[in-house]
Amino acid sequence: MQYPSLTWPLSRALLIQILEDRLSDTFVVELIWERLGYQPSADSTSAWSAGPQTPKTWRDAFPSAPPVIAQRPAAVQLTRSIAKEDKQLLKQQLGFAGYRIDQLYPRRTRRATAVNWLLAWLAQRGDALPAEGPLPQLLEPPLNPVKGHPGDPIVE
């Protein structure tokens, strides 16, 4: 499947910044949306809709791009869409051992799932994960990890 030019190429450095909560949830979900074939509306950069490249299961369940970190049904769909053989890529490729018990919040675990999904997306395409790549401006980790960064959707 051919995709248009993606806004941000994936790299180990970028994915680590997601796990370290240095990028907004909005940025993270947009990485996923564009790889799922969702497209920003012509009249609005905040609304994304399923496009011709969006897999049928996603298009049927979520005609508008779902907030995969903020909403449980979308997070579950994301988890289920990772092939069984790719479920451990977060550990294998990034050495991520998970969060400590005092760091376990739905928002953080869904961000880890998002990173694993992005790794699986690369693996399914047969693409390698470069160590370095462009990074957006990094944020300080949020003071309240349950709520996230200013402007992030509220996690259900």
Buried (B, 14 or more C-beta within 10 A) or exposed (E): EEEEEEEBEBBBEBBBBBBEBBBBBBBBBBBBBBBBBBBBEEEEEEEBBBBEBBEEEBBEEBEEBBBBBBBEEBBEBBBEBBEEEBEEBBEEBBEBEEBEEEEEBBBBBBBBBBBBBBBBBBBEEEEEBEEEBEBEEEBEEBEEBEEBBEEBBEBE
